[in-house]
Amino acid sequence: MRRRYLALKVVSEQRVNERTVMDALWNALLKLFGEYGASQANVSLVEYDQQRNYAVVRCSHTALETVRASITSVTEINGKPASIHVMGVSGTLKALRKKMLM
């Protein structure tokens, strides 16, 4: 299966952990595309840095636009205003990390 890796920046007035970020992302996927769309996306968290609010998420390459749309629709995490921004997308983790350093 071909995959895409997305570097995400979480902007929130409170500290959020990896569980709450993924819950917000899954809820947005379910709200916009339903259970079938969410299952086709095959989204999983690869890594999360709570200090910098930086996450790397993996998804199916065919569902990249679906996942990006869901990410932009996140407006709150744990009932507090928040947003998630896509910083970069790549086909491999190595290339994504190289892009993010530049």
Order of alpha helices (4+ residues) and beta strands (2+ residues): beta-alpha-beta-beta-alpha-beta-beta-alpha
